[in-house]
Amino acid sequence: MASDEFSTKRAPRLPPGVDRRGFLRTSAGGAVAVALASLLPAGCAADYPEAEGVELQTLSPKEFAVVRGVAESILGGAVPVAPELVARRIDRELALVGDPVRGDFKLALGLLEHLTPLGGHFRRFTALDTATRLEYLHGWRDSRFVLRRAVFQAVKSFVFFFAYADDATRHLTGFEGPWTERFEIPVYPVDFGEVV
C-alpha cells in the first residue's frame, strides 16, 4: 500500500525555465535572449570600477559590477553581508559549476545591465542609483514574460543563497549552526581487530 502512495507522488516542480540544463535554454525566449546578448557591448574594466582590485575567476568586471549592484539593491542593507562579498562568492561558485549554468548566468547579467530601456531608463543598470535599480528589478520580477521572470528569479536566488549562507545572518534566520558547533562529541578509539 505504501509503495502505491509513493509511486503516485509527483516530483516537486521547479520554477519555469530553471533546471540543471540551464534556465535560459528551456524558456521560449531563450534563443532570442542568446541572440540579443551577442549584440550587447562587452564594456571595459574602466567602466566598472566596482571590480577594481578584485581577483575574478569567471566573471568579467562588468558582470561582477552587475551582481554587486543586484545584491546591493535587493538586500538593501537589511542583511549584514557586504554586496561585494556576495558577488565574490558567486564568482567563485560559477567557476566551479561550469556550463551551462555559468553561461546562462553571465547572459542574464548582460541582459539586466543593458535592457534598462524596457524599464524606462536610458542608462545601464550599474549607472542607476540603488532605488532605481530595485524598481527596475521589480519590473523583471513582475513581467508577463517568462524569460524576464526567470532571469530575475535566478539572479535573486544566487544573491540570497550566498548572502544568507554567511554566519553573520544566523540571528536573522534562527540557525544555531551546524551540530559540530553545538555539541561536543567525544572521540573513542575503535579496534576493528585484525584486518585481512
N, CA, C and O of each residue as an XYZ file, in Angstrom:
784
protein
N       0.820     -1.200      0.000
C       0.000      0.000      0.000
C       0.856      1.252      0.000
O       0.583      2.210     -0.724
N       1.908      1.231      0.832
C       2.772      2.407      0.911
C       3.482      2.647     -0.414
O       3.710      3.791     -0.808
N       3.833      1.545     -1.107
C       4.530      1.720     -2.379
C       3.630      2.378     -3.421
O       4.111      3.134     -4.265
N       2.279      2.087     -3.367
C       1.349      2.742     -4.282
C       1.296      4.236     -4.020
O       1.289      5.036     -4.956
N       1.259      4.618     -2.734
C       1.221      6.039     -2.384
C       2.481      6.730     -2.872
O       2.426      7.836     -3.410
N       3.626      6.065     -2.681
C       4.887      6.665     -3.075
C       4.953      6.847     -4.586
O       5.431      7.873     -5.069
N       4.477      5.861     -5.329
C       4.582      5.917     -6.788
C       3.676      6.979     -7.393
O       3.939      7.441     -8.504
N       2.608      7.383     -6.690
C       1.705      8.388     -7.240
C       2.133      9.807     -6.914
O       1.593     10.760     -7.477
N       3.087      9.963     -6.023
C       3.552     11.317     -5.704
C       4.354     11.866     -6.870
O       5.108     11.146     -7.524
N       4.177     13.145     -7.112
C       4.912     13.784     -8.201
C       6.161     14.452     -7.672
O       6.231     14.851     -6.509
N       7.137     14.566     -8.536
C       8.371     15.268     -8.181
C       8.054     16.748     -8.022
O       7.179     17.268     -8.715
N       8.753     17.435     -7.119
C       8.491     18.860     -6.946
C       8.777     19.622     -8.229
O       9.714     19.299     -8.960
N       7.967     20.629     -8.497
C       8.146     21.424     -9.708
C       9.150     22.533     -9.469
O       9.135     23.196     -8.432
N      10.014     22.720    -10.434
C      10.967     23.814    -10.395
C      10.304     25.055    -10.990
O       9.344     24.935    -11.751
N      10.803     26.243    -10.651
C      10.261     27.444    -11.292
C      10.411     27.322    -12.807
O      11.319     26.641    -13.282
N       9.535     27.970    -13.568
C       9.608     27.862    -15.022
C      10.988     28.256    -15.534
O      11.528     29.299    -15.163
N      11.548     27.411    -16.387
C      12.815     27.735    -17.020
C      14.049     27.511    -16.170
O      15.147     27.886    -16.581
N      13.904     26.906    -14.986
C      15.073     26.687    -14.130
C      15.267     25.193    -13.938
O      14.431     24.525    -13.331
N      16.362     24.676    -14.452
C      16.701     23.280    -14.224
C      18.194     23.097    -14.416
O      18.915     24.063    -14.664
N      18.662     21.859    -14.302
C      20.100     21.620    -14.360
C      20.679     21.837    -15.752
O      21.897     21.946    -15.888
N      19.851     21.904    -16.787
C      20.355     22.162    -18.139
C      20.571     23.652    -18.376
O      21.155     24.036    -19.389
N      20.116     24.483    -17.469
C      20.254     25.924    -17.650
C      18.884     26.555    -17.665
O      17.923     25.954    -18.145
N      18.785     27.760    -17.145
C      17.470     28.375    -17.013
C      17.039     29.152    -18.240
O      15.845     29.415    -18.388
N      17.936     29.531    -19.122
C      17.517     30.279    -20.303
C      17.199     29.378    -21.479
O      16.290     29.674    -22.255
N      17.923     28.294    -21.623
C      17.751     27.445    -22.789
C      16.405     26.732    -22.803
O      15.981     26.247    -23.851
N      15.727     26.660    -21.665
C      14.456     25.932    -21.608
C      13.255     26.843    -21.802
O      12.135     26.350    -21.936
N      13.449     28.151    -21.820
C      12.307     29.048    -21.978
C      12.110     29.399    -23.446
O      13.029     29.292    -24.258
N      10.906     29.815    -23.763
C      10.579     30.122    -25.152
C      11.431     31.256    -25.694
O      11.774     31.260    -26.876
N      11.772     32.204    -24.862
C      12.556     33.348    -25.315
C      14.046     33.166    -25.172
O      14.808     34.097    -25.433
N      14.485     31.979    -24.761
C      15.909     31.740    -24.531
C      16.765     31.979    -25.759
O      17.823     32.601    -25.667
N      16.320     31.491    -26.908
C      17.097     31.667    -28.141
C      17.181     33.140    -28.509
O      18.225     33.616    -28.956
N      16.090     33.853    -28.323
C      16.080     35.292    -28.595
C      17.041     36.008    -27.657
O      17.763     36.914    -28.073
N      17.050     35.596    -26.375
C      17.948     36.220    -25.402
C      19.405     35.987    -25.773
O      20.229     36.896    -25.668
N      19.723     34.772    -26.205
C      21.098     34.464    -26.603
C      21.498     35.323    -27.793
O      22.602     35.867    -27.823
N      20.605     35.449    -28.776
C      20.901     36.270    -29.955
C      21.064     37.734    -29.572
O      21.977     38.408    -30.051
N      20.184     38.225    -28.710
C      20.239     39.618    -28.268
C      21.511     39.891    -27.479
O      22.149     40.927    -27.666
N      21.876     38.984    -26.615
C      23.064     39.164    -25.784
C      24.329     39.231    -26.621
O      25.290     39.898    -26.238
N      24.341     38.552    -27.751
C      25.529     38.594    -28.608
C      25.745     39.973    -29.205
O      26.844     40.286    -29.662
N      24.704     40.802    -29.207
C      24.811     42.153    -29.743
C      25.182     43.183    -28.679
O      25.486     44.328    -29.013
N      25.161     42.793    -27.405
C      25.420     43.743    -26.324
C      26.907     44.069    -26.240
O      27.755     43.216    -26.501
N      27.217     45.323    -25.869
C      28.626     45.695    -25.737
C      29.289     44.987    -24.559
O      28.654     44.726    -23.537
N      30.565     44.683    -24.718
C      31.291     43.977    -23.663
C      31.636     44.902    -22.507
O      31.590     44.485    -21.350
N      31.977     46.136    -22.796
C      32.371     47.066    -21.734
C      33.804     46.816    -21.310
O      34.276     45.679    -21.339
N      34.488     47.861    -20.922
C      35.870     47.679    -20.483
C      35.952     47.852    -18.972
O      35.045     48.405    -18.349
N      37.033     47.379    -18.398
C      37.191     47.390    -16.943
C      37.093     48.796    -16.370
O      36.619     48.972    -15.248
N      37.535     49.802    -17.124
C      37.489     51.184    -16.625
C      36.056     51.662    -16.397
O      35.813     52.542    -15.571
N      35.112     51.078    -17.131
C      33.708     51.448    -16.962
C      33.105     50.854    -15.691
O      32.018     51.258    -15.278
N      33.793     49.904    -15.069
C      33.261     49.182    -13.917
C      34.282     49.154    -12.780
O      34.899     48.120    -12.525
N      34.460     50.291    -12.096
C      35.480     50.357    -11.032
C      35.133     49.499     -9.809
O      35.989     49.293     -8.948
N      33.893     48.994     -9.714
C      33.499     48.151     -8.578
C      34.361     46.901     -8.475
O      34.527     46.341     -7.392
N      34.907     46.467     -9.605
C      35.707     45.233     -9.632
C      37.205     45.502     -9.480
O      38.013     44.573     -9.519
N      37.570     46.758     -9.310
C      38.983     47.111     -9.184
C      39.602     46.436     -7.965
O      39.064     46.522     -6.861
N      40.715     45.775     -8.163
C      41.408     45.112     -7.065
C      40.833     43.764     -6.666
O      41.343     43.127     -5.744
N      39.773     43.314     -7.346
C      39.161     42.023     -7.041
C      39.686     40.999     -8.039
O      39.608     41.204     -9.250
N      40.214     39.908     -7.528
C      40.704     38.847     -8.411
C      39.513     37.970     -8.798
O      38.999     37.204     -7.983
N      39.088     38.094    -10.042
C      37.909     37.380    -10.522
C      38.313     36.061    -11.174
O      39.332     35.979    -11.860
N      37.492     35.025    -10.949
C      37.774     33.707    -11.505
C      37.015     33.444    -12.793
O      37.533     32.790    -13.698
N      35.785     33.952    -12.882
C      34.995     33.675    -14.085
C      34.209     34.883    -14.581
O      33.974     35.000    -15.784
N      33.799     35.775    -13.703
C      33.039     36.953    -14.108
C      33.961     38.025    -14.664
O      35.110     38.152    -14.242
N      33.447     38.792    -15.612
C      34.173     39.959    -16.109
C      33.935     41.101    -15.110
O      33.045     40.991    -14.267
N      34.699     42.179    -15.182
C      34.431     43.322    -14.295
C      32.989     43.823    -14.420
O      32.375     44.200    -13.422
N      32.450     43.827    -15.640
C      31.064     44.267    -15.842
C      30.101     43.336    -15.119
O      29.212     43.800    -14.404
N      30.265     42.033    -15.295
C      29.358     41.069    -14.666
C      29.450     41.142    -13.147
O      28.439     41.051    -12.452
N      30.667     41.307    -12.638
C      30.855     41.453    -11.199
C      30.104     42.689    -10.691
O      29.440     42.636     -9.655
N      30.215     43.797    -11.423
C      29.528     45.032    -11.029
C      28.013     44.865    -11.037
O      27.323     45.411    -10.176
N      27.493     44.112    -12.005
C      26.046     43.881    -12.075
C      25.589     43.050    -10.877
O      24.600     43.389    -10.227
N      26.310     41.958    -10.582
C      25.940     41.116     -9.429
C      26.003     41.943     -8.147
O      25.103     41.870     -7.310
N      27.046     42.712     -7.999
C      27.191     43.546     -6.803
C      26.037     44.543     -6.714
O      25.498     44.770     -5.631
N      25.656     45.141     -7.849
C      24.534     46.083     -7.870
C      23.215     45.426     -7.518
O      22.397     46.009     -6.807
N      23.004     44.211     -8.015
C      21.774     43.474     -7.674
C      21.752     43.180     -6.178
O      20.734     43.387     -5.518
N      22.867     42.701     -5.644
C      22.939     42.386     -4.208
C      22.699     43.639     -3.363
O      21.967     43.598     -2.374
N      23.309     44.724     -3.752
C      23.141     45.989     -3.036
C      21.673     46.410     -3.027
O      21.162     46.885     -2.013
N      21.002     46.233     -4.162
C      19.613     46.669     -4.298
C      18.636     45.772     -3.560
O      17.797     46.268     -2.808
N      18.726     44.453     -3.758
C      17.694     43.585     -3.182
C      17.946     43.244     -1.721
O      17.006     42.916     -0.997
N      19.204     43.314     -1.272
C      19.457     43.076      0.153
C      19.204     44.346      0.951
O      18.854     44.286      2.129
N      19.380     45.489      0.309
C      19.020     46.775      0.892
C      19.624     47.108      2.239
O      19.047     47.907      2.976
N      20.743     46.541      2.588
C      21.357     46.839      3.875
C      20.710     46.107      5.049
O      21.178     46.225      6.181
N      19.640     45.354      4.794
C      18.954     44.630      5.870
C      19.685     43.340      6.231
O      19.432     42.753      7.282
N      20.582     42.905      5.369
C      21.352     41.686      5.596
C      22.793     42.103      5.867
O      23.380     42.834      5.068
N      23.376     41.653      6.981
C      24.718     42.105      7.365
C      25.861     41.435      6.593
O      26.846     40.993      7.185
N      25.717     41.369      5.276
C      26.747     40.787      4.422
C      26.991     41.793      3.297
O      26.047     42.256      2.656
N      28.246     42.124      3.062
C      28.596     43.110      2.036
C      28.249     42.599      0.641
O      28.543     41.448      0.321
N      27.626     43.440     -0.200
C      27.316     43.038     -1.570
C      28.548     42.555     -2.339
O      28.443     41.650     -3.167
N      29.703     43.144     -2.074
C      30.931     42.716     -2.753
C      31.280     41.275     -2.385
O      31.730     40.508     -3.237
N      31.074     40.905     -1.123
C      31.356     39.541     -0.682
C      30.427     38.547     -1.376
O      30.857     37.469     -1.788
N      29.151     38.913     -1.502
C      28.182     38.057     -2.199
C      28.625     37.863     -3.649
O      28.606     36.743     -4.160
N      29.022     38.946     -4.308
C      29.449     38.867     -5.707
C      30.712     38.016     -5.854
O      30.843     37.265     -6.821
N      31.630     38.126     -4.910
C      32.855     37.311     -4.968
C      32.533     35.832     -4.797
O      33.125     34.987     -5.468
N      31.601     35.512     -3.906
C      31.209     34.115     -3.698
C      30.535     33.542     -4.937
O      30.769     32.390     -5.302
N      29.705     34.342     -5.576
C      29.045     33.894     -6.804
C      30.084     33.650     -7.892
O      30.008     32.659     -8.618
N      31.056     34.555     -8.003
C      32.129     34.388     -8.986
C      32.861     33.066     -8.757
O      33.112     32.320     -9.704
N      33.199     32.782     -7.514
C      33.917     31.538     -7.196
C      33.064     30.311     -7.526
O      33.555     29.343     -8.107
N      31.790     30.362     -7.152
C      30.916     29.213     -7.384
C      30.691     28.956     -8.871
O      30.663     27.804     -9.305
N      30.532     30.021     -9.651
C      30.345     29.855    -11.097
C      31.582     29.253    -11.747
O      31.473     28.508    -12.721
N      32.756     29.571    -11.216
C      33.986     28.978    -11.740
C      33.986     27.471    -11.495
O      34.503     26.708    -12.312
N      33.411     27.044    -10.381
C      33.372     25.623    -10.043
C      32.285     24.865    -10.802
O      32.503     23.733    -11.234
N      31.121     25.483    -10.963
C      29.969     24.770    -11.524
C      30.069     24.602    -13.036
O      29.579     23.608    -13.573
N      30.684     25.540    -13.728
C      30.852     25.428    -15.176
C      29.574     25.673    -15.959
O      28.581     26.179    -15.437
N      29.633     25.295    -17.229
C      28.489     25.497    -18.124
C      27.515     24.345    -18.021
O      27.941     23.243    -17.675
N      26.253     24.522    -18.295
C      25.599     25.682    -18.879
C      25.196     26.748    -17.868
O      24.837     27.858    -18.261
N      25.248     26.434    -16.569
C      24.798     27.401    -15.558
C      25.612     28.685    -15.641
O      25.050     29.780    -15.620
N      26.932     28.558    -15.735
C      27.796     29.738    -15.793
C      27.445     30.601    -17.002
O      27.295     31.816    -16.869
N      27.312     29.993    -18.170
C      26.997     30.747    -19.384
C      25.652     31.437    -19.296
O      25.519     32.597    -19.687
N      24.651     30.730    -18.784
C      23.321     31.329    -18.645
C      23.327     32.480    -17.649
O      22.690     33.508    -17.876
N      24.044     32.305    -16.549
C      24.091     33.351    -15.532
C      24.766     34.604    -16.090
O      24.290     35.716    -15.865
N      25.860     34.431    -16.809
C      26.566     35.558    -17.401
C      25.676     36.258    -18.433
O      25.677     37.486    -18.530
N      24.926     35.480    -19.191
C      23.994     36.036    -20.159
C      22.912     36.853    -19.456
O      22.563     37.947    -19.899
N      22.391     36.316    -18.367
C      21.358     37.028    -17.601
C      21.886     38.363    -17.085
O      21.172     39.366    -17.103
N      23.130     38.374    -16.628
C      23.715     39.621    -16.131
C      23.845     40.648    -17.247
O      23.610     41.836    -17.027
N      24.217     40.201    -18.441
C      24.309     41.111    -19.586
C      22.954     41.701    -19.944
O      22.851     42.887    -20.257
N      21.911     40.872    -19.899
C      20.564     41.360    -20.186
C      20.120     42.376    -19.147
O      19.567     43.419    -19.496
N      20.358     42.081    -17.869
C      19.987     43.033    -16.816
C      20.718     44.364    -16.978
O      20.139     45.429    -16.765
N      21.990     44.294    -17.354
C      22.803     45.504    -17.478
C      22.342     46.407    -18.616
O      22.319     47.629    -18.464
N      21.977     45.822    -19.750
C      21.757     46.635    -20.940
C      20.312     46.781    -21.400
O      20.045     47.572    -22.305
N      19.382     46.057    -20.819
C      17.981     46.175    -21.256
C      17.184     47.129    -20.372
O      15.974     46.970    -20.215
N      17.849     48.101    -19.807
C      17.163     49.091    -18.960
C      16.099     49.890    -19.704
O      15.153     50.347    -19.062
N      16.194     50.089    -21.026
C      15.090     50.781    -21.700
C      13.743     50.079    -21.527
O      12.699     50.724    -21.627
N      13.750     48.757    -21.268
C      12.497     48.045    -21.002
C      11.822     48.582    -19.744
O      10.603     48.485    -19.595
N      12.618     49.145    -18.846
C      12.087     49.716    -17.612
C      11.988     51.238    -17.668
O      11.719     51.883    -16.655
N      12.203     51.807    -18.844
C      12.079     53.254    -18.996
C      13.326     54.025    -18.590
O      13.243     55.224    -18.322
N      14.472     53.371    -18.539
C      15.727     54.027    -18.152
C      16.696     53.971    -19.327
O      16.737     52.984    -20.062
N      17.468     55.028    -19.497
C      18.366     55.071    -20.643
C      19.836     55.039    -20.242
O      20.719     55.358    -21.039
N      20.080     54.654    -19.008
C      21.440     54.401    -18.542
C      21.512     52.932    -18.172
O      20.499     52.325    -17.826
N      22.701     52.359    -18.245
C      22.838     50.940    -17.923
C      22.550     50.714    -16.429
O      22.590     51.651    -15.631
N      22.264     49.475    -16.073
C      21.864     49.105    -14.707
C      22.853     49.600    -13.659
O      22.447     50.177    -12.650
N      24.138     49.383    -13.885
C      25.141     49.755    -12.881
C      25.289     51.264    -12.735
O      25.886     51.724    -11.761
N      24.765     52.045    -13.672
C      24.833     53.503    -13.581
C      23.618     54.096    -12.856
O      23.577     55.298    -12.595
N      22.634     53.257    -12.533
C      21.432     53.729    -11.834
C      21.682     53.772    -10.332
O      22.547     53.060     -9.823
N      20.918     54.616     -9.616
C      21.034     54.614     -8.153
C      20.307     53.396     -7.592
O      19.543     52.737     -8.297
N      20.552     53.106     -6.323
C      20.050     51.869     -5.713
C      18.533     51.747     -5.784
O      18.025     50.674     -6.108
N      17.800     52.809     -5.493
C      16.335     52.760     -5.508
C      15.819     52.497     -6.920
O      14.878     51.725     -7.103
N      16.425     53.129     -7.911
C      16.006     52.934     -9.297
C      16.336     51.525     -9.764
O      15.572     50.920    -10.516
N      17.475     51.004     -9.319
C      17.830     49.612     -9.646
C      16.765     48.656     -9.122
O      16.331     47.747     -9.830
N      16.348     48.869     -7.879
C      15.351     47.984     -7.277
C      14.036     48.056     -8.035
O      13.402     47.028     -8.273
N      13.623     49.244     -8.412
C      12.392     49.422     -9.192
C      12.514     48.682    -10.536
O      11.574     48.022    -10.979
N      13.677     48.803    -11.167
C      13.933     48.125    -12.440
C      13.884     46.602    -12.264
O      13.294     45.903    -13.087
N      14.496     46.093    -11.204
C      14.470     44.647    -10.933
C      13.052     44.161    -10.676
O      12.693     43.055    -11.080
N      12.244     44.975    -10.007
C      10.850     44.591     -9.775
C      10.083     44.497    -11.094
O       9.150     43.703    -11.214
N      10.471     45.299    -12.075
C       9.867     45.183    -13.402
C      10.158     43.827    -14.025
O       9.297     43.261    -14.698
N      11.358     43.296    -13.812
C      11.699     41.961    -14.294
C      10.921     40.916    -13.490
O      10.414     39.947    -14.055
N      10.831     41.109    -12.207
C      10.115     40.153    -11.349
C       8.643     40.046    -11.734
O       8.078     38.952    -11.737
N       8.021     41.179    -12.059
C       6.582     41.226    -12.320
C       6.224     41.149    -13.796
O       5.055     41.296    -14.153
N       7.205     40.923    -14.658
C       6.969     40.912    -16.099
C       6.000     39.808    -16.502
O       5.904     38.777    -15.836
N       5.294     40.029    -17.581
C       4.409     38.984    -18.109
C       5.187     37.968    -18.933
O       4.641     36.937    -19.326
N       6.475     38.257    -19.200
C       7.307     37.352    -19.987
C       8.069     36.405    -19.077
O       8.742     36.833    -18.140
N       7.958     35.117    -19.362
C       8.595     34.080    -18.554
C      10.111     34.283    -18.501
O      10.723     34.117    -17.446
N      10.707     34.637    -19.620
C      12.153     34.818    -19.670
C      12.618     35.875    -18.672
O      13.582     35.655    -17.940
N      11.943     37.013    -18.639
C      12.346     38.085    -17.723
C      12.173     37.636    -16.270
O      13.030     37.909    -15.430
N      11.073     36.952    -15.976
C      10.869     36.469    -14.605
C      11.925     35.430    -14.232
O      12.413     35.417    -13.101
N      12.280     34.556    -15.183
C      13.290     33.520    -14.919
C      14.651     34.155    -14.644
O      15.371     33.713    -13.749
N      15.005     35.182    -15.403
C      16.273     35.881    -15.177
C      16.294     36.477    -13.782
O      17.270     36.315    -13.048
N      15.216     37.170    -13.410
C      15.164     37.784    -12.079
C      15.267     36.721    -10.988
O      16.053     36.869    -10.053
N      14.483     35.655    -11.100
C      14.474     34.620    -10.060
C      15.837     33.949     -9.923
O      16.278     33.664     -8.809
N      16.501     33.696    -11.035
C      17.805     33.044    -10.978
C      18.839     33.936    -10.296
O      19.564     33.479     -9.412
N      18.910     35.189    -10.695
C      19.896     36.101    -10.113
C      19.573     36.354     -8.636
O      20.474     36.373     -7.797
N      18.302     36.547     -8.325
C      17.902     36.759     -6.932
C      18.227     35.534     -6.074
O      18.694     35.676     -4.944
N      17.988     34.352     -6.598
C      18.273     33.124     -5.843
C      19.752     33.004     -5.516
O      20.117     32.655     -4.393
N      20.602     33.291     -6.490
C      22.046     33.254     -6.240
C      22.420     34.252     -5.153
O      23.153     33.916     -4.223
N      21.919     35.478     -5.267
C      22.262     36.528     -4.295
C      21.785     36.140     -2.905
O      22.551     36.232     -1.946
N      20.540     35.710     -2.778
C      20.021     35.337     -1.460
C      20.775     34.148     -0.874
O      21.108     34.144      0.312
N      21.047     33.137     -1.705
C      21.742     31.963     -1.187
C      23.094     32.343     -0.611
O      23.420     31.963      0.514
N      23.884     33.092     -1.373
C      25.234     33.408     -0.918
C      25.269     34.489      0.148
O      26.286     34.651      0.824
N      24.189     35.228      0.314
C      24.100     36.182      1.428
C      23.699     35.454      2.704
O      24.346     35.611      3.740
N      22.638     34.662      2.634
C      22.126     34.006      3.839
C      22.935     32.786      4.268
O      22.719     32.262      5.360
N      23.862     32.327      3.431
C      24.749     31.239      3.834
C      25.845     31.737      4.772
O      26.561     30.939      5.378
N      25.974     33.044      4.889
C      27.002     33.637      5.737
C      26.616     33.505      7.209
O      25.448     33.662      7.563
N      27.593     33.216      8.060
C      27.341     33.076      9.501
C      26.761     34.339     10.120
O      26.075     34.266     11.140
N      27.026     35.501      9.518
C      26.531     36.771     10.065
C      25.013     36.877     10.004
O      24.438     37.755     10.647
N      24.348     36.008      9.250
C      22.880     36.073      9.136
C      22.164     35.129     10.095
O      20.937     35.039     10.066
N      22.900     34.433     10.932
C      22.269     33.450     11.824
C      21.200     34.069     12.717
O      20.176     33.439     12.983
N      21.426     35.293     13.179
C      20.422     35.928     14.039
C      19.148     36.252     13.266
O      18.079     36.372     13.865
N      19.243     36.395     11.950
C      18.060     36.661     11.128
C      17.288     35.386     10.814
O      16.059     35.395     10.756
N      18.017     34.288     10.613
C      17.384     33.036     10.199
C      17.042     32.118     11.366
O      16.228     31.205     11.229
N      17.669     32.363     12.513
C      17.446     31.491     13.660
C      18.276     30.219     13.610
O      18.113     29.341     14.457
N      19.156     30.111     12.636
C      20.015     28.936     12.506
C      21.064     28.983     13.613
O      21.799     29.961     13.747
N      21.122     27.917     14.399
C      22.044     27.871     15.527
C      23.433     27.393     15.146
O      24.345     27.414     15.972
N      23.601     26.973     13.933
C      24.894     26.482     13.486
C      24.867     24.984     13.329
O      23.947     24.319     13.805
N      25.873     24.447     12.663
C      25.922     23.002     12.469
C      26.097     22.282     13.808
O      26.602     22.860     14.771
N      25.685     21.049     13.857
C      25.711     20.298     15.121
C      27.115     20.197     15.684
O      27.282     20.087     16.899
N      28.130     20.233     14.830
C      29.502     20.131     15.337
C      29.894     21.347     16.173
O      30.816     21.271     16.985
N      29.204     22.457     15.980
C      29.458     23.650     16.794
C      28.672     23.613     18.102
O      29.071     24.236     19.085
N      27.563     22.889     18.116
C      26.669     22.914     19.273
C      26.886     21.774     20.251
O      26.542     21.889     21.428
N      27.450     20.681     19.779
C      27.614     19.519     20.647
C      29.061     19.052     20.635
O      29.722     19.036     19.597
N      29.535     18.673     21.811
C      30.865     18.080     21.907
C      30.678     16.577     21.860
O      30.048     15.997     22.745
N      31.207     15.959     20.856
C      31.085     14.513     20.717
C      32.462     13.919     20.985
O      33.412     14.168     20.243
N      32.560     13.130     22.053
C      33.872     12.567     22.387
C      34.336     11.564     21.317
O      33.538     10.860     20.697
N      35.617     11.536     21.141
C      36.208     10.629     20.172
C      36.739      9.411     20.918
O      37.518      9.550     21.862
N      36.326      8.226     20.503
C      36.788      6.986     21.115
C      37.535      6.175     20.089
O      37.123      6.101     18.931
N      38.631      5.564     20.499
C      39.341      4.686     19.561
C      38.494      3.426     19.317
O      37.837      2.915     20.224
N      38.529      2.955     18.100
C      37.781      1.755     17.740
C      38.770      0.699     17.270
O      39.618      0.940     16.410
N      38.630     -0.468     17.862
C      39.506     -1.584     17.482
C      38.711     -2.460     16.503
O      37.740     -3.109     16.895
N      39.116     -2.475     15.264
C      38.436     -3.279     14.257
C      39.006     -4.697     14.193
O      38.577     -5.504     13.368
N      39.958     -4.995     15.050
C      40.560     -6.324     15.027
C      41.555     -6.411     13.889
O      41.988     -5.415     13.310
N      41.888     -7.641     13.605
C      42.863     -7.854     12.523
C      42.188     -7.702     11.175
O      41.175     -8.344     10.900
N      42.759     -6.844     10.331
C      42.217     -6.616      9.010
C      42.995     -7.472      8.028
O      44.222     -7.397      7.960
N      42.279     -8.282      7.272
C      42.928     -9.203      6.361
C      42.908     -8.651      4.957
O      43.413     -9.291      4.035
